[in-house]
């Protein structure tokens, strides 16, 4: 959580019925708005990544898929190697 000294006060306008519904669920409107903004921001980043990927040529997509599969395999091998070694036994 970001310390309050790094927060900025804003003023927003929202639908009255939506606000009433939120108030029935929580007494911390600021936390709800901050959580909603974080989710919105995450969705925007994911959409930008999706669009970037879709604009790639099929060869670029295949390279990325192959690289991802290779990296996953390497991580799995590293994890299985580290879990099979017990130096203190």
C-alpha positions in Angstrom: 0.0 0.0 0.0 1.3 3.5 -0.9 1.8 5.7 2.2 -0.8 8.5 2.5 1.9 11.1 1.9 2.1 9.8 -1.7 -1.6 10.1 -2.3 -3.3 12.9 -4.1 -6.8 14.2 -3.4 -9.1 14.4 -6.4 -12.7 15.2 -7.0 -14.9 13.0 -9.2 -18.5 12.8 -10.2 -20.3 9.4 -10.2 -23.8 8.1 -10.7 -25.8 8.6 -7.4 -27.3 5.1 -7.4 -23.9 3.5 -7.9 -22.5 5.5 -5.0 -25.4 4.4 -2.8 -24.7 0.8 -3.7 -21.0 1.2 -2.9 -21.8 2.9 0.4 -23.9 -0.1 1.4 -20.8 -2.3 1.0 -18.1 -0.2 2.4 -17.4 3.0 4.3 -14.1 3.7 2.4 -15.0 5.2 -0.9 -11.4 6.2 -1.5 -10.2 2.6 -1.3 -13.0 1.5 -3.7 -12.0 4.2 -6.2 -8.3 3.4 -5.9 -9.0 -0.3 -6.4 -11.2 0.4 -9.4 -8.5 2.7 -11.0 -5.8 0.0 -10.4 -8.1 -2.6 -12.1 -8.8 -0.2 -15.0 -5.1 0.5 -15.4 -4.2 -3.2 -15.5 -6.9 -3.8 -18.1 -5.5 -1.0 -20.3 -2.0 -2.4 -20.1 -3.2 -5.9 -20.9 -5.2 -4.5 -23.9 -2.1 -2.7 -25.2 -0.1 -5.9 -24.9 -2.8 -7.9 -26.7 -3.0 -5.4 -29.5 0.8 -5.3 -29.8 0.8 -9.1 -30.0 -2.0 -9.2 -32.6 -0.1 -6.7 -34.8 2.9 -9.0 -35.0 3.6 -11.1 -38.0 2.9 -14.9 -37.7 6.7 -15.4 -37.6 7.1 -13.0 -34.7 4.2 -14.6 -32.8 5.7 -18.1 -33.4 9.1 -16.9 -32.1 7.5 -15.4 -29.0 5.5 -18.6 -28.4 8.6 -20.7 -28.8 10.6 -18.5 -26.5 7.9 -18.6 -23.9 7.7 -22.4 -24.0 11.5 -22.6 -23.7 11.6 -20.2 -20.8 8.8 -22.2 -19.0 10.6 -25.5 -19.5 13.8 -24.0 -18.1 12.0 -22.7 -15.1 10.4 -26.0 -14.5 13.8 -27.8 -14.7 15.4 -25.3 -12.3 12.5 -25.7 -9.8 12.7 -29.5 -10.0 16.5 -29.5 -9.6 16.3 -27.2 -6.6 13.6 -29.2 -4.9 15.4 -32.5 -5.5 18.6 -31.3 -3.8 18.4 -31.3 0.0 21.9 -30.3 1.2 21.0 -30.4 4.9 19.8 -34.0 4.9 
